[in-house]
Amino acid sequence: MSMDEDEVLKQARTSGLTYNQAKAYIARTTGGKGTHIYSNTDTEAVRQKNAASMSRKQR
């Protein structure tokens, strides 16, 4: 490796998020198509909450 390549690698390691980390962060915080794999939402809890809400509306 040349000196320039070493410097680039050093900067990359200290520059912040990796590509995959950035992609996961964006998916978690903005939503979007195909991002469900990054979601930490408890879908069952959401279903139960929605069912309870609908039940209250029907009374």
N, C-alpha and C positions, 0 to 999 in steps of 0.2 A: 504494500500500500504506500502511496505517496503521502507526503506531508499534507497536501490539500485534502485527500480522502479522509485522513485521520481527523483533521479539523472539522470537516463536515459531519462525520460521525459523532464527534464530541458535541457539536452544537445540537445535533438532532436529539441526543440523549438528554440534554438539559433544556430543551425548548418547550416542554409542556406535554400535552396529551399526545398519545400515538394516534394514528389514523383510526384504528378500531375503537379506542377509548373515546375519541371525539364523536364517532358515529353512534356509539351506544349512548353517550350523553345527550346528543341531539334527539335521538329516538325517545329517550325517557322524558325529556323536558318539552318536546314539541309535538309528539305523536306523529302520525303520518302513516302512509301505506306501507305495509310489510314490516312494521316495527314491533309487532306483538312479541317477538322473541326477546326483546329487551324490557318488556313491561314487567313491573313488579306488582301489578294490580291483582288483588284477590277477587277473581271473577265470581266465585261462589258468593262472597259477601255482597258484591254488587247486585247479583241476581236476587238475593234475599231482601236487600234494601228496596229494590225496585218493586218486588212482589208486595212488600208491606205497604209501600206508598200507594200502589194501585188498589190494594185492599181498603185502605182508608178513604180513597176517592169514591169508591163504589158504595159506601155507607150512606 
